[in-house]
Amino acid sequence: MEEKFNVHITFSNGDRMVERDKSLRQVQSAVQRLTRGPAALGGLIQEVRVVDKFDHMVFHAQDNKVLFPKR
């Protein structure tokens, strides 16, 4: 069974959204879009967090800077 993830997005105006039950491939695409896409480069995305089904954070970026995992 494929592991699923939730992508938590906070916009610069404070609104929040969750993209639920994403596969690993979908998460990779979402992270690219939300950290390097037009909305991110335009300053519309404040924070992106990816959590697994156990609520463990597996990715965290704030203001287009990756905080976790550290490179």
Secondary structure, 3 states (H helix, E strand, C coil): CCCCEEEEEEECCCCEEEEEEECHHHHHHHHHHHHHCHHHHCCCEEEEEEEECCCCEEEEEECCEEEECCC
